[in-house]
Amino acid sequence: MGVDYIHFMRFSLACLLITLPFAPRAQRFSVFETYNFDSTYYIVAMGSSFKDPGKDSKAYNFFVDNVAEMKRMKEEWTVKTMVPHIFYDQDMIDLFIMKDSQLVNTQIMIYPKQGVIRARNNWYDFDMKKFEDIEKRYPLNYHSKTFQFASDLDFALFYDSIENTPSYIFLFEPHFLFEGHFDIIAPRSPDPASPIFVLSDINKELEALTPAKNFRAQGILNDPFNEEHTDKTKIMVESSKKLYDRYKNRFNIKGAWIPSIFESKVFFRD
């Protein structure tokens, strides 16, 4: 699963929260209310754009690891007035809270042009001068690199090698859900609904070998093979190599095993 998935999920979450019903809160609270900042923490802000979600930003960035400053931010970054309606914005800011070099929060976002911040799963008015003050005094210039891994062990070894690197900021961990994937070519009838029943049968065959949580089978409607054939259909199965080796059906054609390529986007200070 590529790192763009992370940006897609953040975009999807932002869109969802735009439509949340308005339920005013009268009590002021800190956007960092659940954190007791000490020397194991640091806060990173990174700007991004919906137009270029994977591009490193040169604006709206800061890095704070000063304990006194983080505690001051906790006291001063408070919100009260909920915003019932916001609009899609090209620019946004993600706040990443780190503890012991691990991401512990990726859910605080700011729309700088609208002056709103997301906290407690709602949007609130926010004084951007507070952000600009930190950005000016703790500027961050950074770059990112994407690394690929064959397994979770490879990633663990890589992480051990970089986590104490002075320029290291943080990374998005790969999602090691399935070891790889393969295709199954199975007979079908000309009936347009036939691939659905074929998929159901293949799911049952796989579930006889392993619990359903251990694989994901799906038909790809716009696959050229499926568009060209009405007598057979291609089903893609994501799973473990063990399930691939065990799956057998004399009426179906099992394609080659293709190992997954796991990616991690890593951020470094310049």
MARZA-919517 format. One record per residue: x, y, z of N, C-alpha, C, O in turn. Coordinates in steps of 0.001 Angstrom, whole numbers, padded with zeros to 6 digits, always signed. Layout:
REM residues N
XYZXYZXYZXYZ...
//
This chain:
REM residues 270
+000853-001189+000000+000000+000000+000000+000882+001230+000000+001757+001355+000857+000676+002141-000936+001535+003290-001076+001254+004349-000038+000232+004326+000649+002200+005293+000061+002042+006338+001056+000941+007310+000691+000434+008008+001569+000541+007385-000607-000553+008269-000967-001833+007883-000251-002743+008699-000104-001900+006623+000198-003069+006181+000959-003258+007038+002204-004384+007357+002586-002138+007409+002836-002233+008236+004036-002901+009559+003701-003801+009997+004417-002458+010222+002586-003049+011499+002206-004519+011334+001838-005352+012183+002156-004820+010231+001165-006214+009978+000804-007076+009853+002054-008176+010402+002103-006587+009130+003072-007365+008942+004286-007543+010258+005032-008623+010518+005564-006505+011096+005081-006640+012376+005754-007636+013259+005019-008438+013953+005645-007584+013233+003654-008527+014004+002858-009946+013508+003095-010866+014311+003252-010134+012172+003123-011459+011602+003334-012004+011983+004700-013184+012305+004841-011119+011942+005724-011545+012284+007077-011941+013750+007156-012919+014101+007815-011168+014614+006473-011498+016037+006477-012849+016276+005835-013655+017062+006333-013095+015587+004718-014379+015746+004026-015530+015286+004912-016583+015922+004949-015330+014185+005623-016368+013671+006510-016714+014678+007587-017884+014920+007881-015675+015263+008174-015907+016155+009297-016512+017481+008866-017117+018177+009682-016360+017841+007593-016975+019060+007100-018491+018974+007232-019164+019993+007394-019027+017760+007161-020477+017577+007159-021048+017257+008528-022248+017005+008645-020223+017258+009564-020734+016923+010890-021730+017967+011374-021565+019152+011084-022762+017551+012108-023750+018503+012604-023149+019460+013617-022188+019131+014311-023723+020633+013690-023242+021677+014585-023770+021442+015992-024980+021402+016218-022830+021284+016948-023224+021102+018344-022315+021973+019192-021240+021520+019587-022707+023207+019488-021817+024173+020124-021294+023730+021493-022003+023090+022269-020044+024084+021765-019448+023852+023075-019084+025218+023651-018467+026040+022974-019456+025446+024864-019216+026756+025467-017884+026812+026199-017358+027899+026436-017335+025670+026558-016147+025655+027402-014887+025666+026555-014751+024864+025631-013966+026567+026863-012697+026644+026146-011804+025474+026564-011787+025079+027730-011072+024931+025605-010165+023824+025910-008936+023907+025017-008945+024586+023990-007877+023209+025419-006629+023190+024666-006667+022075+023619-007157+020978+023884-006147+022368+022434-006087+021324+021407-005073+020244+021789-005068+019160+021206-004220+020541+022766-003241+019571+023261-003619+019060+024654-002746+018671+025429-004882+019059+024963-005349+018801+026326-004944+017437+026871-004812+017288+028086-004742+016442+026020-004473+015080+026506-002989+014776+026651-002616+013644+026959-002133+015782+026430-000691+015520+026442+000010+016224+027599-000211+017407+027858+000855+015471+028281+001710+016021+029329+003122+016090+028765+003914+015160+028918+003420+017199+028117+004668+017324+027374+005887+017270+028275+005944+017915+029322+006866+016478+027836+008169+016417+028489+009217+016215+027391+008917+016390+026210+010434+015851+027772+011533+015769+026810+011395+014617+025816+012188+014518+024879+010412+013756+026001+010209+012650+025065+009307+013050+023894+009117+012274+022958+008752+014268+023953+007816+014733+022925+008467+015714+021966+009469+016350+022295+007894+015830+020788+008097+016985+019924+006891+017123+019008+006165+016159+018761+006690+018340+018508+005533+018651+017662+006030+019119+016305+006915+019969+016216+005459+018561+015257+005835+018907+013894+004609+019408+013154+003544+018793+013208+004763+020524+012464+003709+021026+011575+004227+020964+010153+005366+021340+009875+003372+020481+009251+003733+020403+007831+002544+020829+006987+001433+020322+007149+002792+021756+006095+001759+022173+005171+001645+021210+004007+002594+020496+003681+000492+021195+003390+000287+020364+002205-000835+020959+001381-001541+021862+001831-000994+020452+000177-002014+020949-000725-002781+019791-001321-002192+018765-001663-004083+019940-001449-004886+018902-002092-004510+018765-003568-004745+017719-004174-003930+019813-004144-003527+019751-005546-002278+018886-005718-002135+018194-006726-001375+018924-004738-000137+018134-004783+000042+017429-003440+000921+017808-002667-000781+016399-003140-000785+015794-001802+000521+015114-001418+000799+014971-000227+001334+014691-002382+002566+013998-002034+003798+014870-002091+004910+014387-001875+003618+016158-002382+004758+017058-002566+005160+017701-001254+004311+018137-000477+006484+017758-001010+006978+018415+000193+006668+019912+000128+006870+020553-000904+006182+020455+001229+005767+021852+001277+006878+022736+001833+007655+022316+002691+006939+023959+001332+007899+024938+001834+007233+025955+002757+007887+026876+003247+005949+025788+002990+005204+026732+003829+004478+025994+004946+004178+024805+004840+004204+026729+006015+003438+026215+007151+004149+025060+007861+003505+024084+008248+005451+025160+008032+006210+024088+008672+006888+024596+009943+007417+025707+009969+006870+023784+010986+007694+024074+012159+008051+022783+012884+007437+021738+012665+009059+022875+013752+009521+021742+014556+009816+022270+015952+010680+023130+016125+009093+021753+016956+009266+022215+018343+009567+021017+019235+008754+020101+019358+010730+021034+019848+011064+020011+020839+011447+020634+022175+011882+019935+023090+011286+021940+022284+011546+022653+023526+010380+022414+024486+009240+022766+024182+010666+021818+025636+009600+021428+026559+008810+022639+027049+007581+022598+027107+009508+023707+027400+008819+024900+027890+007899+025474+026813+006794+025932+027105+008369+025442+025573+007556+025972+024477+006322+025107+024239+005233+025631+024001+006485+023800+024303+005335+022916+024107+004306+023117+025213+003102+023098+024957+004773+023306+026424+003836+023553+027525+003128+024885+027348+001948+025014+027674+003851+025885+026826+003229+027178+026562+002176+027052+025459+001109+027662+025531+002496+026247+024434+001526+026014+023364+000268+025346+023916-000847+025673+023508+000454+024412+024842-000705+023745+025429-001597+024755+026154-002822+024643+026111-000995+025725+026809-001766+026729+027529-002441+027733+026595-003552+028191+026864-001757+028075+025487-002237+029162+024631-003051+028706+023435-003883+029465+022937-002834+027489+022961-003582+027013+021806-004924+026447+022281-005138+025234+022294-005802+027340+022663-007116+026941+023152-008190+027387+022160-008004+028354+021421-009299+026681+022155-010399+026995+021248-011714+026924+022015-011807+026300+023072-012722+027576+021457-014029+027588+022111-015183+027566+021114-016148+026821+021285-015076+028384+020078-016197+028564+019160-016149+027552+018026-015227+027552+017211-017153+026693+017988-017231+025696+016930-017717+026340+015634-018556+027241+015644-017166+025851+014512-017542+026361+013198-018437+025327+012520-017977+024228+012210-019701+025655+012283-020623+024660+011738-020416+024354+010267-020748+023263+009803-019858+025328+009519-019693+025123+008079-018315+025621+007646-017958+026771+007904-017556+024771+007000-016290+025173+006401-016307+024711+004952-017162+023918+004557-015365+025206+004165-015308+024842+002757-013974+024176+002447-013001+024324+003186-013950+023444+001345-012720+022789+000933-011651+023833+000672-011910+024847+000025-010468+023587+001167-009369+024528+001028-008204+023846+000329-007924+022676+000589-007528+024559-000550-006382+023978-001244-005232+023695-000282-004529+022694-000423-005046+024573+000690-003936+024429+001636-004445+023917+002974-005522+024297+003434-003658+023055+003585-003973+022568+004921-002672+022313+005668-001604+022223+005064-002772+022198+006979-001610+021948+007832-001915+020741+008695-002980+020657+009308-000978+019809+008742-001075+018668+009649-000157+018916+010834+000987+019340+010666-000657+018651+012026+000162+018685+013233+000423+017253+013668-000510+016496+013934+001677+016891+013739+002077+015549+014149+002695+015629+015536+003684+016332+015742+002116+014917+016477+002648+014876+017836+003435+013586+017991+002916+012493+017764+004682+013727+018379+005587+012593+018483+005982+012357+019933+006189+013301+020696+006083+011088+020301+006609+010710+021613+007556+009537+021412+007182+008515+020837+008792+009695+021894+009821+008666+021693+009950+008312+020215+010096+007145+019850+009892+009346+019369+010047+009215+017909+008922+008443+017245+009047+008037+016089+007818+008233+017964+006667+007531+017413+005494+008500+017264+005245+009331+018137+004783+008379+016150+003588+009188+015952+002508+008768+016951+002135+007597+017017+002010+009733+017726+000927+009421+018660-000358+010163+018305-001417+009869+018858-000268+011130+017378-001473+011814+016924-001247+012379+015534-000280+013103+015298-002148+012043+014611-002100+012615+013264-003449+013236+012912-003764+013426+011737-004245+013551+013938-005624+013961+013697-005883+015453+013900-007032+015887+013815-004848+016245+014165-005037+017686+014312-004697+018354+012989-003572+018240+012502-005665+019049+012410-005463+019720+011132-005906+021176+011236-006750+021539+012056-005308+021994+010376-005647+023416+010313-005894+023792+008856-005146+023389+007965-006953+024568+008623-007139+025240+007342-006720+026692+007559-007485+027480+008115-005513+027050+007127-004969+028372+007483-005738+029550+006910-005869+030578+007574-006251+029422+005685-006945+030554+005077-008276+030833+005750-008742+031973+005760-008891+029802+006312-010171+029973+007002-009998+030220+008494-010931+030652+009172-008775+029938+009011-008537+030115+010436-009340+029157+011279-009968+029559+012259-009325+027862+010899-010043+026853+011671-009109+025682+011960-008200+025388+011183-009346+025028+013074-008533+023888+013497-009468+022757+013914-010548+023001+014451-009049+021534+013665-009864+020384+014044-009369+019808+015366-008193+019472+015506-010258+019700+016314-009960+019118+017628-011251+018511+018163-012343+018994+017863-011122+017457+018953-012301+016745+019472-013285+016385+018353-014501+016380+018545-012720+016084+017181-013538+015669+016031-014510+016737+015542-015551+016416+014968-014175+017995+015766-014967+019104+015245-014019+020226+014832-012831+020211+015154-014577+021201+014111-013791+022351+013665-014088+023559+014542-015235+023815+014909-013007+024313+014878-013137+025465+015757-012389+026665+015171-011416+026510+014433-012861+027849+015514-012125+029069+015174-010738+029003+015814-010586+028554+016950-009733+029456+015066-008365+029410+015588-007622+030654+015142-007715+031069+013986-006883+031246+016071-006097+032443+015794-004789+032032+015118-003891+031510+015778-004676+032261+013811-003491+031839+013066-002237+032588+013485-001133+032152+013158-002371+033703+014200-001177+034406+014678-000375+033523+015633+000849+033629+015707-001081+032644+016369-000380+031728+017277+000478+030750+016489+001607+030445+016872-000070+030266+015392+000707+029367+014535+001882+030104+013909+003009+029610+013919+001617+031287+013365+002664+032053+012674+003812+032404+013612+004966+032466+013188+003502+032632+014879+004542+032932+015865+005486+031737+016033+006706+031903+016052+004916+030533+016156+005750+029341+016299+006513+029066+015000+007695+028726+015034+005850+029210+013882+006498+028974+012589+007709+029891+012401+008730+029474+011857+007590+031134+012851+008680+032103+012711+009853+031768+013617+011009+031927+013223+009564+031305+014832+010629+031061+015804+011201+029641+015741+012315+029402+016206+010445+028705+015171+010916+027316+015075+010708+026784+013647+009997+025799+013445+011326+027435+012670+011096+027035+011272+011637+025631+010984+012593+025169+011607+011006+024987+010043+011430+023644+009634+011601+023596+008124+010673+023892+007372+012795+023221+007690+013049+022891+006290+013320+021392+006233+014152+020872+006977+012629+020725+005368+012729+019273+005373+012648+018725+003950+012338+019444+002999+012933+017447+003839+012718+016705+002596+012250+015308+002974+012441+014871+004109+011648+014620+002045+011157+013272+002309+011686+012303+001261+012008+012689+000138+011768+011049+001649+012162+009978+000742+011245+008787+000975+010823+008527+002102+010943+008074-000088+010111+006884+000014+010982+005644-000129+011740+005511-001090+010864+004742+000833+011644+003505+000846+010700+002313+000682+009544+002356+001103+011208+001265+000072+010420+000055-000143+011015-001104+000651+012229-001200+000831+010118-001989+001125+010528-003105+001959+009829-004379+001516+008677-004358+001081+010534-005469+001633+009963-006759+001240+009153-007392+002362+008299-008240+002108+009416-006985+003604+008735-007612+004743+008767-006677+005943+009459-005659+005932+008004-007035+006988+008026-006236+008206+009384-006314+008896+009784-005368+009574+010095-007423+008733+011434-007532+009314+012391-006550+008646+013182-005893+009324+012322-006447+007328+013166-005483+006619+012891-004068+007115+013815-003281+007319+011610-003754+007306+011267-002425+007783+011799-002196+009200+012319-001120+009497+011675-003192+010068+012143-003062+011454+013642-002795+011496+014105-001964+012278+014396-003491+010664+015843-003275+010610+016161-001876+010106+017071-001216+010608+015400-001426+009105+015603-000080+008569+015300+000966+009637+016064+001915+009816+014186+000794+010343+013807+001771+011357+014866+001861+012451+015209+002956+012897+015377+000727+012877+016426+000723+013896+017653+001499+013435+018371+002086+014245+017884+001494+012135+019082+002146+011596+018939+003658+011461+019946+004361+011372+017710+004173+011444+017539+005615+011205+016934+006385+012369+017035+007611+012399+016306+005708+013331+015545+006445+014344+016412+007386+015178+015896+008360+015725+017708+007122+015290+018592+007996+016056+019428+008907+015164+020338+009586+015640+019117+008919+013870+019796+009830+012957+019393+011263+013294+018199+011537+013417+020347+012194+013449+019995+013567+013867+018967+014256+012980+018158+015041+013474+018982+013983+011703+018069+014673+010791+016689+014024+010703+015780+014589+010096+016524+012852+011298+015253+012124+011206+014141+012856+011954+014336+013316+013079+012961+012960+011311+011802+013575+011957+010776+012507+012317+010504+012274+013495+010210+011864+011311+009273+010766+011552+009005+010067+010232+009531+010466+009193+008187+009024+010274+007825+008308+009058+006393+007799+009155+005819+007700+010239+005836+007481+007993+004564+006778+007918+004879+005299+007740+005517+004908+006762+004433+004485+008678+004749+003063+008626+003996+002363+007501+002856+002717+007199+004626+001375+006884+003918+000577+005871+002795-000225+006516+002817-000497+007717+001820-000595+005705+000725-001437+006178+000987-002874+005711+000783-003209+004544+001436-003700+006634+001785-005085+006300+000566-005985+006472+000527-006842+007355-000419-005774+005620-001653-006529+005753-001574-007873+005033-001954-008905+005586-001083-007852+003806-000976-009084+003023+000423-009197+002426+001031-008197+002044+000926-010431+002351+002275-010663+001843+002377-010445+000337+003450-010132-000179+001269-010608-000359+001302-010456-001806-000062-010732-002401-001070-010749-001694-000089-010948-003705-001364-011226-004358-001157-012138-005565-000039-012322-006046-002272-012703-006039-002261-013533-007235-003631-013460-007889-004612-013060-007262-003686-013849-009150-004943-013841-009899-005469-015254-010069-004704-016214-010168-006773-015361-010099-007444-016619-010412-008323-016376-011638-009174-015487-011628-008119-017157-012678-008963-017103-013866-009972-018245-013754-009600-019417-013703-011243-017884-013718-012291-018878-013507-013353-018778-014599-013607-017690-015115-013980-019911-014958-015051-019881-015961-016242-019062-015467-016529-019016-014271-016927-018420-016409-018137-017669-016110-019100-017822-017285-018725-018288-018361-020334-017423-017056-021327-017439-018128-021443-016030-018706-020910-015086-018122-022127-015865-019841-022306-014527-020417-023178-013602-019569-023195-012392-019794-023889-014150-018614-024742-013343-017746-023878-012277-017049-022879-012626-016421-024238-010992-017143-023437-009933-016506-023225-010129-015011-022243-009648-014447-024160-010845-014368-024040-011076-012927-023134-012256-012597-022827-012486-011428-022707-012999-013595-021929-014213-013351-020653-013981-012545-020372-014767-011640-019855-012923-012833-018628-012716-012039-018880-012579-010542-018026-012934-009729-020049-012067-010181-020378-011923-008762-020490-013299-008101-020002-013509-006991-021138-014227-008800-021288-015569-008254-019961-016319-008249-019688-017104-007341-019138-016074-009265-017800-016687-009299-016984-016203-008104-016326-016995-007430-017031-014897-007849-016304-014333-006712-016785-014947-005405-015979-015256-004527-018092-015121-005276-018650-015735-004072-018129-017158-003884-017780-017555-002773-018078-017924-004980-017582-019300-004895-016112-019340-004492-015704-020175-003685-015314-018424-005062-013886-018391-004722-013689-017998-003265-012821-018545-002585-014484-017060-002784-014404-016692-001368-014679-017897-000475-014005-018089+000537-015663-018704-000846-015993-019900-000057-014837-020898-000087-014520-021516+000929-014208-021052-001253-013066-021971-001354-011916-021503-000464-011274-022308+000211-011668-020209-000469-010569-019675+000335-010879-019755+001825-009995-020031+002637-012137-019513+002179-012526-019584+003586-012442-021004+004130-012347-021200+005341-012476-021988+003249-012298-023372+003689-010846-023643+004071-010537-024627+004743-009956-022742+003624-008527-022920+003892-008022-022011+005015-007062-022353+005705-008664-020857+005199-008211-019898+006206-009352-018941+006529-010227-018753+005684-009386-018325+007717-010432-017352+008031-010446-016193+007040-009412-015826+006482-011621-015627+006830-011803-014575+005825-010923-013355+006088-010571-012644+005148-010557-013096+007351-009730-011931+007661-008317-012049+007088-007583-011062+007036-007935-013257+006655-006571-013483+006179-006410-013302+004680-005328-013542+004144-007466-012882+003994-007341-012654+002556-008380-011635+002113-009312-011313+002851-008205-011135+000897-009192-010243+000280-009253-010579-001205-008262-010445-001923-010426-011017-001657-010640-011375-003060-011568-010354-003695-012571-009957-003101-011231-009935-004898-012068-008946-005567-011916-009044-007079-010848-009370-007598-013012-008754-007766-012968-008673-009219-012679-007244-009639-013211-006305-009048-011845-007069-010650-011497-005739-011146-012271-005512-012442-011890-006027-013493-013356-004742-012368-014256-004599-013500-013573-003987-014723-013850-004398-015850-012684-003010-014517-012055-002354-015654-010754-003019-016078-010000-002455-016870-010484-004208-015561-009314-004967-016008-009508-005344-017481-010576-005842-017839-008507-005122-018347-008664-005443-019766-009111-006878-020012-009895-007138-020925-008617-007813-019201-009009-009213-019369-010513-009374-019159-011187-010034-019950-011034-008772-018099-012455-008902-017792-013324-008150-018792-014475-008525-019018-012787-007100-019389-013542-006358-020390-013636-007137-021705-014612-007006-022444-012608-007949-021989-012540-008645-023269-013200-010015-023262-013567-010521-024323-013362-010632-022084-013857-012008-022021-015245-012087-021383-015536-011417-020393-016082-012919-021977-017405-013192-021400-017536-014652-020985-018576-015069-020476-016461-015437-021208-016506-016856-020840-015652-017171-019618-015694-018283-019092-014871-016179-019167-014030-016365-017977-013815-015005-017323-013968-013965-017962-013458-015029-016045-013248-013783-015309-011997-013890-014444-011613-014974-014006-011386-012761-014216-010163-012707-013398-010503-012152-012026-011119-011093-011909-010100-012870-010991-010279-012452-009602-008898-012252-008987-008035-013124-009090-008691-011105-008351-007421-010862-007668-007571-011206-006193-008545-010813-005550-006602-011943-005663-006620-012351-004259-005366-011826-003564-004247-012117-003986-005557-011054-002502-004449-010623-001644-004428-011540-000437-005463-011773+000188-003252-012064-000103-003201-013086+000943-001763-013343+001367-000840-012602+001029-001617-014417+002119-000281-014909+002475+000207-015860+001382-000585-016393+000604+001511-016058+001339+002085-017015+000382+001598-018430+000708+001423-019256-000188+001384-018697+001981+000920-020018+002398-000446-020330+001795-000673-021442+001319-001356-019359+001811-002674-019580+001225-002547-019782-000277-003226-020635-000849-001694-019015-000911-001469-019184-002349-001037-020609-002671-001538-021231-003608-000099-021111-001875+000410-022468-002126-000672-023520-001911-000681-024545-002592-001582-023278-000973-002602-024273-000642-003790-024249-001600-004488-025251-001751-004017-023122-002236-005215-023020-003073-005073-023843-004351-004105-023690-005096-006055-024722-004594-006069-025550-005795-007519-025736-006249-008408-025992-005437-007738-025605-007545-009036-025872-008163-008762-026236-009617-008263-025415-010386-009091-027469-009988-008718-027962-011316-009471-027252-012439-009091-027360-013605-010541-026525-012095-011297-025804-013110-010800-024360-013290-011151-023686-014259-009984-023905-012345-009490-022525-012394-008006-022492-012700-007287-023464-012469-007558-021366-013220-006139-021150-013491-005589-020204-012428-006081-019087-012264-004572-020657-011714-003957-019826-010674-002729-019142-011250-001815-019798-011749-002716-017812-011177-001599-017050-011704-000385-017078-010801-000390-017717-009749+000657-016379-011224+001910-016332-010465+001740-015552-009169+000909-014648-009083+002527-015905-008172+002554-015182-006900+003352-013896-007082+004461-013923-007615+002793-012772-006642+003461-011471-006751+003612-010888-005349+002619-010474-004751+004826-010846-004815+005022-010303-003463+004644-008825-003393+004829-008082-004356+004120-008413-002256+003774-007008-002058+005027-006164-001926+006059-006627-001440+004921-004925-002363+005976-003941-002153+005460-002962-001108+004512-002219-001360+006084-002962+000057+005646-002111+001156+006463-000823+001147+007690-000852+001052+005762+000308+001249+006430+001601+001167+006282+002391+002460+005274+002294+003160+007300+003163+002750+007272+004067+003899+007840+005408+003463+008917+005475+002870+007112+006470+003759+007611+007816+003482+008286+008346+004740+007682+008396+005811+009541+008737+004593+010349+009161+005736+010723+010627+005566+011095+011062+004476+010619+011388+006666+010883+012823+006632+012175+013131+007385+012412+012625+008482+013006+013977+006765+014297+014373+007342+014423+015899+007315+013934+016558+006398+015085+016444+008334+015418+017859+008311+016569+018088+007340+017471+017259+007222+016527+019232+006641+017619+019582+005719+018879+019946+006478+019898+020267+005866
//
